[in-house]
Amino acid sequence: MIKIDFENVEVYTDLDKKNKVTANVRKEFANVVYQNGQGIAFHALALKIWNGVKEYSDEEYDLIMKVAEVFYAPCFIDALRACKR
């Protein structure tokens, strides 16, 4: 299981990774998944994120990354990658 707290995502604001902000993206990310994902797996994932669940399977993490890599900035993608380590 991979833990992601979408209400407290730590995102670096510079490449040297000295400055970061904590962002609450739960509702926004759930809506992006809901509006742009294809199929029942994305629907279930959107609801899971919306409801504030903080543990995701490897398969769900892969779906999260697919969405992030299309719709989000590299700094957010790096923040999600850090959750898997």
Rosetta blueprint (number, residue, H / E / L):
1 M L
2 I E
3 K E
4 I L
5 D L
6 F L
7 E L
8 N L
9 V E
10 E E
11 V E
12 Y E
13 T L
14 D L
15 L L
16 D L
17 K L
18 K L
19 N L
20 K E
21 V E
22 T E
23 A E
24 N L
25 V L
26 R H
27 K H
28 E H
29 F H
30 A H
31 N H
32 V H
33 V H
34 Y H
35 Q H
36 N H
37 G L
38 Q L
39 G L
40 I H
41 A H
42 F H
43 H H
44 A H
45 L H
46 A H
47 L H
48 K H
49 I H
50 W H
51 N L
52 G L
53 V L
54 K L
55 E E
56 Y E
57 S L
58 D H
59 E H
60 E H
61 Y H
62 D H
63 L H
64 I H
65 M H
66 K H
67 V H
68 A H
69 E H
70 V H
71 F H
72 Y L
73 A L
74 P H
75 C H
76 F H
77 I H
78 D H
79 A H
80 L H
81 R H
82 A H
83 C H
84 K H
85 R L
